[in-house]
Amino acid sequence: MSALREGLPRMARFPSTAAPGEDSFDQPIQEIERRLEELAAYPASRDTQQEMDRLKSRLDALRREIYAQLSPWQKTLVARHAQRPYTLDYIRCLIDDFVEIHGDRKFKDDPAIVGGFGLLRATPVCLLGHQKGRDTKEKLLRNFGMPRPEGYRKAERIMHLAEKFGRPILSFIDTPGAYPGIGAEERGQAEAIARCLKEMASLTVPFVATVTGEGGSGGALALGMADVVNMLEHSIYSVISPEGCAAILWKDQEKWKKEAARALRMTAPDLLSLGVIDEILPEPPGGAHTDPQAAARMVGEAIERQLAELARLDPMARRERRHQKFRRMGSFLELMS
Protein backbone atom coordinates (compact mmCIF):
# COMPACT_ATOMS: atom_id res chain seq x y z
CA MET A 1 0.00 0.00 0.00
CA SER A 2 2.90 2.38 0.66
CA ALA A 3 4.07 2.02 -2.95
CA LEU A 4 0.57 2.85 -4.10
CA ARG A 5 0.49 5.94 -1.89
CA GLU A 6 3.78 7.19 -3.32
CA GLY A 7 2.49 7.04 -6.88
CA LEU A 8 -0.93 8.62 -6.31
CA PRO A 9 -2.05 12.16 -5.48
CA ARG A 10 -1.94 12.99 -1.76
CA MET A 11 -5.23 12.91 0.11
CA ALA A 12 -6.71 11.88 3.45
CA ARG A 13 -7.65 8.25 4.04
CA PHE A 14 -11.24 9.21 3.26
CA PRO A 15 -12.50 12.48 1.80
CA SER A 16 -13.79 14.89 4.41
CA THR A 17 -17.40 14.31 5.40
CA ALA A 18 -17.82 17.55 7.27
CA ALA A 19 -21.36 18.82 6.84
CA PRO A 20 -21.53 20.72 3.52
CA GLY A 21 -24.09 23.39 2.70
CA GLU A 22 -27.64 22.30 1.98
CA ASP A 23 -27.16 22.82 -1.77
CA SER A 24 -23.92 20.80 -1.86
CA PHE A 25 -24.98 17.92 0.37
CA ASP A 26 -23.51 15.35 -2.04
CA GLN A 27 -20.02 16.91 -2.10
CA PRO A 28 -18.44 14.07 -0.05
CA ILE A 29 -19.95 11.58 -2.50
CA GLN A 30 -18.55 13.47 -5.48
CA GLU A 31 -15.09 13.53 -3.90
CA ILE A 32 -15.03 9.74 -3.57
CA GLU A 33 -16.35 9.33 -7.12
CA ARG A 34 -13.56 11.56 -8.43
CA ARG A 35 -11.03 9.53 -6.44
CA LEU A 36 -12.33 6.31 -7.99
CA GLU A 37 -12.01 7.82 -11.47
CA GLU A 38 -8.38 8.72 -10.72
CA LEU A 39 -7.62 5.18 -9.54
CA ALA A 40 -9.30 3.65 -12.59
CA ALA A 41 -6.76 5.47 -14.78
CA TYR A 42 -3.81 3.76 -13.06
CA PRO A 43 -2.41 0.38 -14.17
CA ALA A 44 -4.24 -2.53 -12.58
CA SER A 45 -2.61 -3.89 -9.46
CA ARG A 46 -3.55 -5.59 -6.22
CA ASP A 47 -3.05 -2.41 -4.18
CA THR A 48 -5.08 -0.33 -6.60
CA GLN A 49 -7.94 -2.84 -6.51
CA GLN A 50 -7.92 -2.94 -2.70
CA GLU A 51 -8.07 0.84 -2.55
CA MET A 52 -10.93 0.93 -5.05
CA ASP A 53 -12.88 -1.75 -3.17
CA ARG A 54 -12.46 0.20 0.08
CA LEU A 55 -13.63 3.43 -1.54
CA LYS A 56 -16.62 1.71 -3.17
CA SER A 57 -17.67 0.33 0.21
CA ARG A 58 -17.30 3.78 1.74
CA LEU A 59 -19.23 5.32 -1.17
CA ASP A 60 -22.17 2.95 -0.73
CA ALA A 61 -22.32 3.61 3.02
CA LEU A 62 -22.08 7.36 2.50
CA ARG A 63 -24.86 7.37 -0.09
CA ARG A 64 -27.16 5.47 2.25
CA GLU A 65 -26.33 7.78 5.15
CA ILE A 66 -26.76 11.07 3.27
CA TYR A 67 -29.83 10.12 1.23
CA ALA A 68 -31.66 8.80 4.29
CA GLN A 69 -31.89 12.31 5.76
CA LEU A 70 -32.47 14.67 2.85
CA SER A 71 -34.42 17.88 3.45
CA PRO A 72 -37.33 18.77 1.12
CA TRP A 73 -35.09 21.21 -0.76
CA GLN A 74 -32.37 18.60 -1.18
CA LYS A 75 -34.95 16.15 -2.53
CA THR A 76 -35.94 18.84 -5.01
CA LEU A 77 -32.34 18.99 -6.21
CA VAL A 78 -32.20 15.19 -6.54
CA ALA A 79 -35.51 15.14 -8.45
CA ARG A 80 -33.98 17.61 -10.92
CA HIS A 81 -30.65 15.76 -11.29
CA ALA A 82 -29.50 15.92 -14.92
CA GLN A 83 -28.70 12.18 -15.03
CA ARG A 84 -31.98 11.02 -13.51
CA PRO A 85 -33.74 8.52 -15.83
CA TYR A 86 -36.48 9.99 -18.02
CA THR A 87 -39.49 8.41 -19.73
CA LEU A 88 -37.53 7.07 -22.72
CA ASP A 89 -35.02 5.47 -20.33
CA TYR A 90 -37.83 3.60 -18.56
CA ILE A 91 -39.30 2.58 -21.90
CA ARG A 92 -35.93 1.23 -23.08
CA CYS A 93 -35.50 -0.78 -19.88
CA LEU A 94 -39.05 -2.08 -19.45
CA ILE A 95 -40.88 -2.09 -22.79
CA ASP A 96 -40.48 -4.35 -25.81
CA ASP A 97 -41.61 -3.45 -29.35
CA PHE A 98 -42.38 0.16 -28.47
CA VAL A 99 -44.14 2.10 -31.23
CA GLU A 100 -44.27 5.86 -30.68
CA ILE A 101 -47.29 7.93 -31.69
CA HIS A 102 -46.65 11.46 -32.96
CA GLY A 103 -48.81 14.55 -33.33
CA ASP A 104 -52.17 15.77 -32.04
CA ARG A 105 -53.85 15.88 -35.51
CA LYS A 106 -54.66 19.54 -34.88
CA PHE A 107 -51.40 21.51 -34.87
CA LYS A 108 -48.13 19.54 -34.63
CA ASP A 109 -46.08 17.08 -32.59
CA ASP A 110 -44.70 18.07 -29.18
CA PRO A 111 -41.51 16.15 -28.25
CA ALA A 112 -41.92 17.18 -24.57
CA ILE A 113 -44.47 14.35 -24.28
CA VAL A 114 -43.67 10.83 -25.46
CA GLY A 115 -46.44 8.32 -26.03
CA GLY A 116 -47.15 5.04 -27.76
CA PHE A 117 -47.75 1.33 -27.33
CA GLY A 118 -45.57 -1.63 -26.42
CA LEU A 119 -45.23 -4.76 -24.31
CA LEU A 120 -44.52 -4.80 -20.58
CA ARG A 121 -43.27 -8.35 -20.03
CA ALA A 122 -45.59 -9.64 -22.78
CA THR A 123 -48.56 -7.52 -21.62
CA PRO A 124 -49.73 -4.94 -24.20
CA VAL A 125 -49.75 -1.47 -22.61
CA CYS A 126 -50.00 2.20 -23.51
CA LEU A 127 -47.13 4.49 -22.44
CA LEU A 128 -47.18 8.24 -21.77
CA GLY A 129 -44.62 10.50 -20.18
CA HIS A 130 -42.78 13.80 -20.05
CA GLN A 131 -39.36 13.85 -21.66
CA LYS A 132 -36.57 16.26 -20.75
CA GLY A 133 -33.30 16.56 -22.66
CA ARG A 134 -29.74 15.56 -21.79
CA ASP A 135 -27.70 18.03 -23.83
CA THR A 136 -28.50 21.59 -24.94
CA LYS A 137 -29.85 20.55 -28.33
CA GLU A 138 -32.22 17.97 -26.90
CA LYS A 139 -33.29 20.25 -24.04
CA LEU A 140 -34.39 22.83 -26.60
CA LEU A 141 -36.11 20.16 -28.72
CA ARG A 142 -37.98 18.80 -25.67
CA ASN A 143 -38.56 22.33 -24.29
CA PHE A 144 -36.99 21.26 -20.97
CA GLY A 145 -39.87 18.82 -20.41
CA MET A 146 -42.54 21.55 -20.43
CA PRO A 147 -45.34 20.50 -22.82
CA ARG A 148 -47.36 22.86 -24.97
CA PRO A 149 -51.08 22.35 -25.72
CA GLU A 150 -50.33 20.05 -28.65
CA GLY A 151 -48.44 17.76 -26.25
CA TYR A 152 -51.45 17.36 -24.00
CA ARG A 153 -53.75 16.92 -26.99
CA LYS A 154 -51.42 14.18 -28.21
CA ALA A 155 -51.66 12.56 -24.75
CA GLU A 156 -55.46 12.80 -24.87
CA ARG A 157 -55.49 11.18 -28.30
CA ILE A 158 -53.27 8.31 -27.14
CA MET A 159 -55.35 7.73 -23.99
CA HIS A 160 -58.46 7.58 -26.19
CA LEU A 161 -56.79 4.93 -28.37
CA ALA A 162 -55.81 2.94 -25.26
CA GLU A 163 -59.45 2.98 -24.09
CA LYS A 164 -60.66 1.94 -27.54
CA PHE A 165 -58.34 -1.07 -27.70
CA GLY A 166 -58.47 -1.98 -24.00
CA ARG A 167 -54.81 -1.29 -23.21
CA PRO A 168 -53.71 -0.45 -19.63
CA ILE A 169 -52.07 2.98 -19.41
CA LEU A 170 -48.74 3.73 -17.74
CA SER A 171 -47.62 7.33 -17.33
CA PHE A 172 -44.25 8.69 -16.18
CA ILE A 173 -44.40 12.21 -14.75
CA ASP A 174 -41.35 14.47 -14.74
CA THR A 175 -41.97 18.11 -15.62
CA PRO A 176 -41.45 21.55 -14.08
CA GLY A 177 -44.96 22.30 -15.37
CA ALA A 178 -46.85 23.10 -18.54
CA TYR A 179 -45.13 25.67 -20.76
CA PRO A 180 -46.37 29.18 -19.78
CA GLY A 181 -45.47 30.96 -23.03
CA ILE A 182 -47.81 33.29 -24.93
CA GLY A 183 -48.13 30.88 -27.86
CA ALA A 184 -49.18 28.06 -25.55
CA GLU A 185 -51.82 30.25 -23.93
CA GLU A 186 -53.10 31.37 -27.35
CA ARG A 187 -53.52 27.73 -28.41
CA GLY A 188 -55.48 26.81 -25.28
CA GLN A 189 -53.08 25.40 -22.70
CA ALA A 190 -55.64 25.24 -19.89
CA GLU A 191 -58.29 23.72 -22.17
CA ALA A 192 -55.87 21.03 -23.37
CA ILE A 193 -55.01 20.05 -19.78
CA ALA A 194 -58.71 20.06 -18.84
CA ARG A 195 -59.49 17.70 -21.74
CA CYS A 196 -56.81 15.31 -20.47
CA LEU A 197 -58.44 15.36 -17.02
CA LYS A 198 -61.83 14.67 -18.59
CA GLU A 199 -60.42 11.79 -20.62
CA MET A 200 -58.72 10.24 -17.57
CA ALA A 201 -61.91 10.55 -15.53
CA SER A 202 -63.81 8.52 -18.14
CA LEU A 203 -61.27 5.70 -18.66
CA THR A 204 -62.29 2.15 -17.81
CA VAL A 205 -58.86 0.60 -18.50
CA PRO A 206 -56.33 0.24 -15.65
CA PHE A 207 -54.16 3.33 -15.24
CA VAL A 208 -50.93 3.59 -13.21
CA ALA A 209 -49.02 6.90 -12.94
CA THR A 210 -45.51 7.25 -11.53
CA VAL A 211 -43.84 10.53 -10.55
CA THR A 212 -40.22 9.86 -11.45
CA GLY A 213 -38.72 13.33 -10.91
CA GLU A 214 -40.55 16.65 -10.76
CA GLY A 215 -44.33 16.64 -10.60
CA GLY A 216 -45.05 20.26 -11.39
CA SER A 217 -48.57 21.67 -11.12
CA GLY A 218 -51.29 21.01 -13.72
CA GLY A 219 -48.65 20.03 -16.22
CA ALA A 220 -48.04 16.93 -14.13
CA LEU A 221 -51.65 16.31 -13.11
CA ALA A 222 -52.60 16.15 -16.81
CA LEU A 223 -50.97 12.67 -16.86
CA GLY A 224 -51.61 11.77 -13.24
CA MET A 225 -55.32 11.18 -12.61
CA ALA A 226 -54.74 7.44 -12.27
CA ASP A 227 -56.08 4.43 -10.37
CA VAL A 228 -52.69 4.18 -8.66
CA VAL A 229 -50.26 7.09 -8.27
CA ASN A 230 -46.69 6.19 -7.35
CA MET A 231 -43.79 8.43 -6.41
CA LEU A 232 -40.15 7.54 -6.49
CA GLU A 233 -38.51 7.97 -3.12
CA HIS A 234 -36.67 11.19 -4.01
CA SER A 235 -39.20 12.77 -6.36
CA ILE A 236 -41.45 15.77 -5.67
CA TYR A 237 -45.07 16.60 -6.55
CA SER A 238 -46.53 20.04 -5.96
CA VAL A 239 -48.88 22.72 -7.21
CA ILE A 240 -45.91 25.08 -7.68
CA SER A 241 -42.11 24.98 -7.48
CA PRO A 242 -40.41 26.15 -4.27
CA GLU A 243 -38.89 29.07 -6.18
CA GLY A 244 -42.25 30.12 -7.59
CA CYS A 245 -43.92 29.85 -4.19
CA ALA A 246 -41.18 31.92 -2.53
CA ALA A 247 -41.35 34.58 -5.24
CA ILE A 248 -45.12 34.96 -4.77
CA LEU A 249 -45.28 34.84 -0.97
CA TRP A 250 -42.00 36.49 0.05
CA LYS A 251 -40.85 38.27 -3.16
CA ASP A 252 -37.44 36.63 -2.77
CA GLN A 253 -37.09 33.14 -4.20
CA GLU A 254 -33.41 32.65 -3.36
CA LYS A 255 -33.82 33.53 0.30
CA TRP A 256 -37.05 31.63 0.93
CA LYS A 257 -37.08 28.70 -1.55
CA LYS A 258 -35.90 26.20 1.10
CA GLU A 259 -38.59 27.34 3.53
CA ALA A 260 -41.14 27.08 0.71
CA ALA A 261 -40.02 23.52 -0.04
CA ARG A 262 -40.77 22.55 3.55
CA ALA A 263 -44.10 24.39 3.66
CA LEU A 264 -45.38 22.88 0.40
CA ARG A 265 -45.16 19.31 1.76
CA MET A 266 -44.08 18.12 -1.67
CA THR A 267 -42.07 14.99 -0.79
CA ALA A 268 -43.33 11.42 -1.15
CA PRO A 269 -43.85 10.73 2.61
CA ASP A 270 -45.85 13.96 2.98
CA LEU A 271 -48.07 13.18 0.02
CA LEU A 272 -48.62 9.57 1.09
CA SER A 273 -49.80 10.79 4.51
CA LEU A 274 -52.15 13.26 2.80
CA GLY A 275 -53.63 10.56 0.56
CA VAL A 276 -52.48 12.25 -2.66
CA ILE A 277 -50.37 9.26 -3.73
CA ASP A 278 -50.76 5.54 -3.15
CA GLU A 279 -47.24 4.13 -2.91
CA ILE A 280 -43.61 5.21 -2.53
CA LEU A 281 -41.19 3.29 -4.75
CA PRO A 282 -37.63 2.87 -3.40
CA GLU A 283 -34.60 4.07 -5.35
CA PRO A 284 -31.06 2.64 -5.43
CA PRO A 285 -28.72 4.10 -2.77
CA GLY A 286 -27.79 7.60 -3.88
CA GLY A 287 -30.86 8.09 -6.07
CA ALA A 288 -32.17 6.68 -9.36
CA HIS A 289 -29.43 8.44 -11.32
CA THR A 290 -26.72 6.24 -9.74
CA ASP A 291 -28.22 3.05 -11.23
CA PRO A 292 -31.01 3.79 -13.77
CA GLN A 293 -31.44 0.13 -14.73
CA ALA A 294 -31.97 -0.96 -11.12
CA ALA A 295 -34.41 1.93 -10.63
CA ALA A 296 -36.32 0.88 -13.75
CA ARG A 297 -36.50 -2.73 -12.58
CA MET A 298 -37.99 -1.68 -9.22
CA VAL A 299 -40.51 0.56 -10.97
CA GLY A 300 -41.41 -2.21 -13.43
CA GLU A 301 -41.99 -4.76 -10.68
CA ALA A 302 -44.27 -2.39 -8.78
CA ILE A 303 -46.27 -1.49 -11.90
CA GLU A 304 -46.67 -5.13 -12.89
CA ARG A 305 -48.03 -5.97 -9.43
CA GLN A 306 -50.40 -3.00 -9.44
CA LEU A 307 -51.74 -3.79 -12.92
CA ALA A 308 -52.48 -7.36 -11.82
CA GLU A 309 -54.48 -6.03 -8.85
CA LEU A 310 -56.38 -3.51 -10.99
CA ALA A 311 -57.18 -6.12 -13.67
CA ARG A 312 -59.24 -8.05 -11.12
CA LEU A 313 -61.72 -5.15 -10.76
CA ASP A 314 -64.79 -4.62 -12.90
CA PRO A 315 -64.05 -1.81 -15.42
CA MET A 316 -66.95 0.39 -14.32
CA ALA A 317 -66.20 -0.22 -10.65
CA ARG A 318 -62.57 0.69 -11.34
CA ARG A 319 -63.60 3.98 -12.91
CA GLU A 320 -65.92 4.79 -10.00
CA ARG A 321 -63.19 3.97 -7.49
CA ARG A 322 -60.81 6.36 -9.29
CA HIS A 323 -63.48 9.06 -9.26
CA GLN A 324 -64.13 8.68 -5.53
CA LYS A 325 -60.41 8.60 -4.76
CA PHE A 326 -59.85 12.05 -6.22
CA ARG A 327 -63.08 13.40 -4.72
CA ARG A 328 -61.77 12.52 -1.24
CA MET A 329 -58.61 14.58 -1.58
CA GLY A 330 -58.40 17.77 0.42
CA SER A 331 -60.77 19.07 3.04
CA PHE A 332 -63.40 21.78 2.99
CA LEU A 333 -66.23 23.18 5.10
CA GLU A 334 -69.78 23.80 3.87
CA LEU A 335 -71.65 26.64 5.61
CA MET A 336 -75.40 26.16 5.71
CA SER A 337 -77.57 29.27 5.36
ChimeraX attribute file (.defattr): number of C-alpha atoms within 10 A of each C-alpha:
attribute: neighborCount
match mode: 1-to-1
recipient: residues
	/A:1	10
	/A:2	7
	/A:3	8
	/A:4	13
	/A:5	13
	/A:6	9
	/A:7	9
	/A:8	12
	/A:9	10
	/A:10	8
	/A:11	10
	/A:12	6
	/A:13	8
	/A:14	14
	/A:15	16
	/A:16	14
	/A:17	13
	/A:18	9
	/A:19	11
	/A:20	12
	/A:21	9
	/A:22	12
	/A:23	11
	/A:24	12
	/A:25	19
	/A:26	20
	/A:27	17
	/A:28	20
	/A:29	21
	/A:30	14
	/A:31	16
	/A:32	20
	/A:33	15
	/A:34	11
	/A:35	18
	/A:36	18
	/A:37	12
	/A:38	13
	/A:39	17
	/A:40	13
	/A:41	8
	/A:42	11
	/A:43	8
	/A:44	10
	/A:45	9
	/A:46	10
	/A:47	14
	/A:48	19
	/A:49	14
	/A:50	12
	/A:51	18
	/A:52	19
	/A:53	13
	/A:54	12
	/A:55	19
	/A:56	15
	/A:57	11
	/A:58	15
	/A:59	22
	/A:60	13
	/A:61	14
	/A:62	19
	/A:63	18
	/A:64	14
	/A:65	13
	/A:66	15
	/A:67	19
	/A:68	12
	/A:69	10
	/A:70	15
	/A:71	16
	/A:72	25
	/A:73	21
	/A:74	20
	/A:75	24
	/A:76	23
	/A:77	19
	/A:78	24
	/A:79	26
	/A:80	19
	/A:81	15
	/A:82	14
	/A:83	15
	/A:84	19
	/A:85	22
	/A:86	23
	/A:87	21
	/A:88	19
	/A:89	15
	/A:90	20
	/A:91	22
	/A:92	13
	/A:93	16
	/A:94	19
	/A:95	22
	/A:96	16
	/A:97	13
	/A:98	19
	/A:99	14
	/A:100	14
	/A:101	17
	/A:102	19
	/A:103	18
	/A:104	19
	/A:105	11
	/A:106	9
	/A:107	13
	/A:108	14
	/A:109	19
	/A:110	23
	/A:111	25
	/A:112	26
	/A:113	27
	/A:114	24
	/A:115	27
	/A:116	20
	/A:117	24
	/A:118	20
	/A:119	17
	/A:120	21
	/A:121	12
	/A:122	10
	/A:123	13
	/A:124	18
	/A:125	22
	/A:126	26
	/A:127	31
	/A:128	27
	/A:129	30
	/A:130	31
	/A:131	28
	/A:132	27
	/A:133	19
	/A:134	15
	/A:135	10
	/A:136	10
	/A:137	10
	/A:138	14
	/A:139	15
	/A:140	15
	/A:141	15
	/A:142	21
	/A:143	19
	/A:144	21
	/A:145	27
	/A:146	24
	/A:147	27
	/A:148	28
	/A:149	26
	/A:150	25
	/A:151	28
	/A:152	27
	/A:153	25
	/A:154	27
	/A:155	32
	/A:156	25
	/A:157	19
	/A:158	24
	/A:159	27
	/A:160	17
	/A:161	15
	/A:162	22
	/A:163	19
	/A:164	12
	/A:165	11
	/A:166	16
	/A:167	21
	/A:168	23
	/A:169	25
	/A:170	26
	/A:171	25
	/A:172	29
	/A:173	32
	/A:174	29
	/A:175	29
	/A:176	25
	/A:177	25
	/A:178	25
	/A:179	20
	/A:180	12
	/A:181	10
	/A:182	9
	/A:183	12
	/A:184	17
	/A:185	14
	/A:186	10
	/A:187	14
	/A:188	14
	/A:189	24
	/A:190	16
	/A:191	14
	/A:192	22
	/A:193	25
	/A:194	17
	/A:195	16
	/A:196	23
	/A:197	19
	/A:198	14
	/A:199	18
	/A:200	25
	/A:201	17
	/A:202	15
	/A:203	25
	/A:204	22
	/A:205	24
	/A:206	28
	/A:207	28
	/A:208	24
	/A:209	25
	/A:210	27
	/A:211	30
	/A:212	32
	/A:213	29
	/A:214	29
	/A:215	30
	/A:216	23
	/A:217	17
	/A:218	20
	/A:219	26
	/A:220	27
	/A:221	22
	/A:222	23
	/A:223	28
	/A:224	27
	/A:225	23
	/A:226	26
	/A:227	28
	/A:228	21
	/A:229	19
	/A:230	25
	/A:231	29
	/A:232	23
	/A:233	23
	/A:234	30
	/A:235	29
	/A:236	31
	/A:237	31
	/A:238	21
	/A:239	17
	/A:240	19
	/A:241	23
	/A:242	24
	/A:243	19
	/A:244	16
	/A:245	21
	/A:246	21
	/A:247	17
	/A:248	10
	/A:249	11
	/A:250	13
	/A:251	13
	/A:252	14
	/A:253	18
	/A:254	11
	/A:255	13
	/A:256	17
	/A:257	20
	/A:258	20
	/A:259	16
	/A:260	24
	/A:261	25
	/A:262	15
	/A:263	12
	/A:264	17
	/A:265	16
	/A:266	26
	/A:267	23
	/A:268	26
	/A:269	16
	/A:270	17
	/A:271	19
	/A:272	16
	/A:273	10
	/A:274	13
	/A:275	14
	/A:276	18
	/A:277	23
	/A:278	16
	/A:279	19
	/A:280	20
	/A:281	20
	/A:282	15
	/A:283	21
	/A:284	18
	/A:285	20
	/A:286	22
	/A:287	23
	/A:288	26
	/A:289	20
	/A:290	16
	/A:291	16
	/A:292	20
	/A:293	18
	/A:294	15
	/A:295	24
	/A:296	21
	/A:297	14
	/A:298	16
	/A:299	21
	/A:300	19
	/A:301	11
	/A:302	16
	/A:303	21
	/A:304	14
	/A:305	10
	/A:306	16
	/A:307	19
	/A:308	11
	/A:309	11
	/A:310	18
	/A:311	13
	/A:312	10
	/A:313	13
	/A:314	12
	/A:315	15
	/A:316	13
	/A:317	11
	/A:318	19
	/A:319	22
	/A:320	16
	/A:321	14
	/A:322	22
	/A:323	17
	/A:324	10
	/A:325	16
	/A:326	15
	/A:327	10
	/A:328	10
	/A:329	11
	/A:330	9
	/A:331	6
	/A:332	6
	/A:333	5
	/A:334	5
	/A:335	5
	/A:336	4
	/A:337	3
